Amino acid sequence: MTIEKRESIIELYDMYGSLLTEKQKRYFEDYYFADLSISEIADNYQISRNAVFDQLKRGIQNLEEYEAKLHNIAHCSTIINLEIPIDIKEKILAILRGEEDGI
């Protein structure tokens, strides 16, 4: 996996991770943030490597589907390129990320 692909997947997780199942979140965070191998994750949860792999794969597919339908990351890129005050950009981006209820 390229660094760009890994960064893209992490960006998807940052935007939509709360929509994944608890298992998918745990395995994703262990794999991408704690840098554990699939074997290490399987050992930690006493499940098969294939079960971990399947959950990671399904989780990533779900994240990609959410972006394909909602386009929030694409919208964020558009907002970043707008010529408006930075404080307004930050508020809009926070709303898109679900960090704020409104302005």
C-alpha atoms as one frame of an Amber mdcrd trajectory, in Angstrom:
protein
   0.000   0.000   0.000   1.347   3.398  -0.948   1.692   6.211   1.559  -0.886
   8.223  -0.407  -3.440   5.389  -0.239  -2.805   4.949   3.499  -3.275   8.688
   4.085  -6.454   8.634   2.024  -7.875   5.756   4.068  -7.002   7.515   7.333
  -8.656  10.702   6.048 -11.797   8.680   5.293 -11.678   7.237   8.801 -11.310
  10.695  10.325 -14.414  11.819   8.464 -16.625   8.712   8.688 -15.069   6.430
  11.315 -17.903   6.983  13.756 -20.190   5.188  11.280 -18.235   1.920  11.460
 -19.054  -0.947  13.803 -17.159  -1.150  17.089 -15.129  -4.115  15.792 -14.223
  -2.306  12.606 -13.139   0.756  14.590 -11.007  -1.279  17.010  -9.278  -3.256
  14.283  -8.802  -0.166  12.115  -7.240   1.814  14.954  -5.007  -1.086  15.952
  -3.841  -1.580  12.369  -3.496   2.016  11.174  -2.758   3.948  14.368  -1.115
   1.427  16.711   0.720  -0.134  13.735  -0.146  -3.696  14.772  -0.039  -6.466
  12.202  -3.124  -8.473  11.301  -1.604 -11.415  13.192  -1.055  -9.304  16.311
  -4.617  -8.024  16.220  -5.937 -11.560  15.747  -3.897 -12.753  18.718  -5.073
  -9.837  20.897  -8.744 -10.576  20.217  -8.331 -14.358  19.935  -9.827 -14.528
  16.461  -8.519 -15.635  13.086  -6.330 -13.437  10.905  -8.936 -13.827   8.193
 -11.635 -12.375  10.479  -9.458  -9.309  11.129  -8.654  -8.950   7.425 -12.346
  -9.212   6.489 -13.382  -6.577   9.058 -10.658  -4.189   7.880 -11.613  -4.729
   4.250 -15.329  -4.226   4.933 -14.616  -1.157   7.031 -12.547   0.455   4.271
 -15.214  -0.395   1.696 -17.834   1.245   3.917 -15.695   4.376   4.320 -15.228
   4.611   0.553 -18.965   4.168  -0.015 -19.789   6.925   2.481 -17.493   9.338
   0.652 -18.886   8.289  -2.729 -22.389   9.142  -1.510 -21.729  12.150   0.740
 -18.641  13.782  -0.821 -17.648  15.457   2.460 -13.913  15.166   1.818 -14.387
  16.601  -1.656 -16.447  19.433  -0.159 -13.687  20.106   2.383 -11.159  20.468
  -0.425 -13.417  22.927  -2.188 -13.898  24.959   0.988 -10.159  25.046   1.675
  -9.627  26.607  -1.759 -12.260  29.327  -1.275 -11.056  32.872  -0.808 -12.845
  33.547   2.460 -11.517  34.366   5.941  -9.742  31.454   7.616 -11.973  31.540
  10.710 -15.045  31.014   8.527 -13.317  28.172   6.661 -12.442  26.509   9.962
 -16.025  26.747  11.212 -17.436  25.284   7.987 -14.888  22.448   8.036 -15.655
  21.710  11.697 -19.346  21.434  10.852 -18.641  19.038   7.981 -16.481  16.912
  10.266 -19.210  16.860  12.893 -17.092  18.759  15.403 -19.543  21.635  15.840
 -23.298  22.056  15.802 -23.234  25.319  13.929 -21.852  28.807  13.629
